Amino acid sequence: MRVVLEIGKAPRRVVAGAVDWPGLDRWGTSEPAALAVLRSYVDRYAHAAQGAGLGSELARQAGTVEVVERVPGSSSTDFWGIAHVPSRMEHEPLSSDELERRLALLAACWAYFDDTVDRVSGELRPGPRSAGRTREQIIRHVYGSEPEQFTRKVEVRTPIEAVLAPDGLARHRQQTLEAIRDYHRVGRRARTWPLPFLIRRIAHHVMDHAWELEDRDPAR
């Protein structure tokens, strides 16, 4: 499993990102800690990989983690514990097959979040994550902030009222996949981000909050 480490400026946090597995990004207070947390989430991420038909591939890779690049991060890396600086390897063009593989994983991450929303309790345990948002506030944040923060980079600007409707959410996601394919076809970047980094960031945001919902579910 190829991992990129983004190292904060302080550094207070190091983000470990499995670049071939969008959504599998975790942070720690040091390189060893970040890698240990990443490894501990592989089994949880496996549900999304299985949804994309890639569970066996993940299992084969997960036994060996290789740090392939270290990226100087920013103050935002330290503050949020989220990747903010694309790695050099993410600037390299993807083949069409690899793009489709990563888009399948992104779609599986979306589906995993939707499933998590349906099965967690309506009332969550208090916690430090998301400033103690309720279940409904987390759902609105994940669905509503995607066009505001991410997909606008490929000119998908779905209004929040539309993306919060079931049919509008499905259209937004399909438009996002098609826009990424169109950008890839002509070699365009997602503004300052390369497409692999955009896919990684969308998937990370979805999975991070899915895991938060699970962790704060009193039924677990």
N, C-alpha and C positions, 0 to 999 in steps of 0.2 A: 504494500500500500504506500503510494507516494504521498508525502506530507510536506507542506510548506509551513514554515514557522514565521509569523509576523511578530516582531519584537518591538514593544512599545518604547517610547523615548525615555521614560523615567529610569529603567523600565519597571512598571508595576505588574504588567500582564503580558503574556505571550499567547498568541492565538495559533493553534495547530489546525490546519485545514487539509483534509484529504482531498486533493484537487481533482481526483478522478471520480469522487463520490459527492456531488453537490448536496449540501445539507449536513454533512458530517464535519462540522467545525466546533471546536471547544477551546476554552482558554484555561490557563493556569498561571501561577505566580512565577514560574520558571519554565525553562524548556522541558526538563523531566516531568514536571507537574502537568504541563499542558498535554504532553504525549500520553501520560497515564490517564488523564481524564478522557482524552480522545479514545483510547483503547477501551475504556470502561463503557463507552456509549455505542460501541460497534453492534452489540446484540440488540440494542434498542433501534438503531438505524436499520438493522437487517429487515425489519418489517417493511420499510419503504423500498429497500433493494428488492425484496421478494415481489412487491407490487409491480416493480418494473421488469420482473423476470430475470433479475440479476443476483439473486440470493446466493447461488452456487459460486459465482465469480467473486462476490464479496468474501465468502467464507475462505476461498483459496488465498486471497490476498491478505486477509486480516491477521494471519499469523506472523507476518513480517512487515514491520513499519520502517520505511526508509525516509529520512529527512533529505529532500532533494534540493531545498533552497531555503535560505534565511532572508527575510525581507525587513528592512528598517521600517518600523511603523510610525505612527504619529501620536500626538497627545490623545486623539480619539481612540486609538488602540488601547491605551492605558485606561481611559475613562469607561469605555463601553465593553471592552473585551470582545470586540468584533473586528474582523478583517476590514481594513480601510484602504489598503495599498495592494494593487494587483501584483502578483509575482511575475518574474520575467517569463516563466513558462506559460502563464496565462495570456501573454501577448502573442504566443505562437498560434498560427491558424489551426483550427480543428478540421479533420476530414469530415465529410458529410455523414459518414457512419458514426463517428464519435459524437458529432453534434446531436444526432438523433438519440444516441445512447444517453447523453446527459439530459436531453429534453424529456426522455422517458422517466428518468429519475426525478426530474422536477415535477412532472405530472403525478408521480407516485407520492412525492412529498406533499403536494396539495391534497391528494386523496387521503393521506394519513392524517393530516390536520382535520379535514372534514369528519373523518371517522372518530377522531379523538373528541371533537366537539360533541358528537352525538352520544358518546358513551360516558363522558365524565359527569360528575354530579353538578347540579345547578348551583350549589353553594360550595365555594372553594375554601380550603383552609387559608388563614392569613399567611402571608409570606413576604419576603423582601423583593421578590421578582415583580417586575412591572408596576412597582409602587403600590402593590396590593390591589391591582385591578380585579374587578369581578369577572366572571366567566363571559358575560355579555360584552364587557368593555374590551377584553382580550380579543374576542371574535371581531368586534368592530375595528380594533386596531390592526389586526393582521389583514383582514380583507380590505379595509379602507386605505391603509397606508401604502399598500403595494403600488397602486397607480401614482400615488403622490411621491414616493421615494425611488421606485425602481423602474417600472415599465414605461414611465414618461421618457426614459432614456432611449427607448426605441419607438417613441411617439405613440404609445398606447396610453391614452389619457381618459380612462373610464371614470365618469363622475361617481362619487362615493355612494349616492343614492342608487345608482344602477348596479354597482359591484356588490352591494349588500343584498340585492335581490337574487334568488337562486338562478334564474335564467340569465340575469345580467352577469353574475359571477362566472358562469360557464362560458358566456361569450367573451368576457374579458380574458379569461385564461386561453381560449383558443386564439384570440387575436394576439396575445403575447407570444404564443408559440410560433404563429405564422410570421409575426414581425421579426422575431429572432432569426427564423429561417431566411427571410428576405434580406436582412442585414448580412447574414453569413454569405448568402449567394453573391452579393456584390462587394464583399470585403469591407463593410462598414463597421465601425466601432459603436458602442453604446455611449456616445459622447466621449468622456474621458476614460471610460472603462472598456476593456476588451470583453467580448461576449462571454467567454468562459467565466469571467469574474462576475458578470451580471447574473448568470445562471446560479453560480455558487451563492451569491448574496441573497437572491430571492429564496432559494431552497433553505438556506440557513435560517432566515427569519421565520419561515413557516415551521421548520422542525423545532427550533428553539422554543417557540411558544406552544407547540404541541406537547413537548416534554414538560414545560412549565405547568400546563393544564393537568397532565398526568401526576406530576409531583405534588400538586396542591389539591388533588382529588381526595376527599376524606374516605372514599370507599376503597382506596388502594392500601 
